C-alpha cells in the first residue's frame, strides 16, 4: 500500500447559498498547494489527584484553517476573486468579458473539497463546508512563478465517499506570469522607477467567537471585520519624490495592470493610499533601492472602495 500523492489530488470549489448549506455545483481549480486542515488539540487537566501521573486529557475546540496557493491567471482566478471580494459586475456581449470586483460587496461562503485519487478505502473526498477566505496576497517584480496566496477558515469538515458535485467543471489556466505584462501607475501616471510591488489584504474574519451552546462547540457563522489593506513597493532611488510623498502623508493612488492580451488581463487599483516612511539605506557599493510601505483606505474616491480589481477573460461567468 503506497501513501496518497499530492500529484494525484485535486481541489474542487463551490459557492454556497448560505452558511451551513453545502454547494451543489463545483469547479475543479488548479492549485499549487492546499493546507486547509482541522486542528483539535488535547487540553491538559489541572486537577490534583494525589499522584504525579497526568490525568486523562480533554478535547479543546476544533479549528479548521490553512491556505491555498494558486497560479495568478485570468480564468481560474475568476472564482478565487469572487470568493475573496464577492460576485463581480460583468460586462461584454461576447469574448472578452470584463469582471469588476470591489471590496465591500457581500462575500460568499464556500465548499472546498480535496480528492485523493490513490487513497486506499472508499472515503477519498475531504469536504470542507462554510469556508471563508480570510486574507490574500500577491506581488510582482521577483523571479519565479506569480501566485496568489489565500487564507482560509472552515466551519466543518467530513470525509465522504462521493463528491458534492458528481460532474464538476474543470477550469483551465491562462497564466499572467511574464514581466512583460506589467505596468505600474501612481497618481494616474506610469512610474518608471518601480521595481517591485505587492499587496496584502486581511479581512479580519471572526473565526472563533460565534460558537452557540446548542451547537456543542461548532461554529454558527464567521463574520467579516474591518479589512486592512497594506503593501510594499520598491523603487529606484533617483530623487526624493517618493520620500516627499511619504513625509507629507500625501494621498495618491496606485495601480498594477497585468495585461497578457485582449482576452487575459488583471488590474488592481487602490484609489486612495498613503506611503509610510522607510529608507533609503546604503548597504554597499551597489545601486540603492528605496523600499516603501503603503496603506490603502476608502474615504472619498469616486470608486467608493479601497480596492478594485478588474479581470478580463474569455467567458461571461468563467
Residue, then its C-alpha position, 0 to 999 in steps of 0.5 A: x500500500x503506497x501513501x496518497x500523492x499530492x500529484x494525484x489530488x485535486x481541489x474542487x470549489x463551490x459557492x454556497x447559498x448560505x452558511x451551513x448549506x453545502x454547494x451543489x455545483x463545483x469547479x475543479x481549480x488548479x492549485x499549487x498547494x492546499x493546507x486547509x486542515x482541522x486542528x483539535x488539540x488535547x487540553x491538559x487537566x489541572x486537577x490534583x489527584x494525589x499522584x504525579x501521573x497526568x490525568x486523562x486529557x480533554x478535547x479543546x475546540x476544533x479549528x479548521x484553517x490553512x491556505x491555498x496557493x494558486x497560479x495568478x491567471x485570468x480564468x481560474x482566478x475568476x472564482x478565487x476573486x469572487x470568493x475573496x471580494x464577492x460576485x463581480x459586475x460583468x460586462x461584454x456581449x461576447x469574448x472578452x468579458x470584463x469582471x469588476x470586483x470591489x471590496x465591500x460587496x457581500x462575500x460568499x461562503x464556500x465548499x472546498x473539497x480535496x480528492x485523493x485519487x490513490x487513497x486506499x478505502x472508499x472515503x477519498x473526498x475531504x469536504x470542507x463546508x462554510x469556508x471563508x477566505x480570510x486574507x490574500x496576497x500577491x506581488x510582482x517584480x521577483x523571479x519565479x512563478x506569480x501566485x496568489x496566496x489565500x487564507x482560509x477558515x472552515x466551519x466543518x469538515x467530513x470525509x465522504x465517499x462521493x463528491x458534492x458535485x458528481x460532474x464538476x467543471x474543470x477550469x483551465x489556466x491562462x497564466x499572467x506570469x511574464x514581466x512583460x505584462x506589467x505596468x505600474x501607475x501612481x497618481x494616474x501616471x506610469x512610474x518608471x522607477x518601480x521595481x517591485x510591488x505587492x499587496x496584502x489584504x486581511x479581512x479580519x474574519x471572526x473565526x472563533x467567537x460565534x460558537x452557540x451552546x446548542x451547537x456543542x462547540x461548532x461554529x454558527x457563522x464567521x463574520x467579516x471585520x474591518x479589512x486592512x489593506x497594506x503593501x510594499x513597493x520598491x523603487x529606484x532611488x533617483x530623487x526624493x519624490x517618493x520620500x516627499x510623498x511619504x513625509x507629507x502623508x500625501x494621498x495618491x493612488x496606485x495601480x498594477x495592470x497585468x495585461x497578457x492580451x485582449x482576452x487575459x488581463x488583471x488590474x488592481x487599483x487602490x484609489x486612495x493610499x498613503x506611503x509610510x516612511x522607510x529608507x533609503x539605506x546604503x548597504x554597499x557599493x551597489x545601486x540603492x533601492x528605496x523600499x516603501x510601505x503603503x496603506x490603502x483606505x476608502x474615504x472619498x474616491x469616486x470608486x467608493x472602495x479601497x480596492x478594485x480589481x478588474x479581470x478580463x477573460x474569455x467567458x461571461x461567468x468563467 
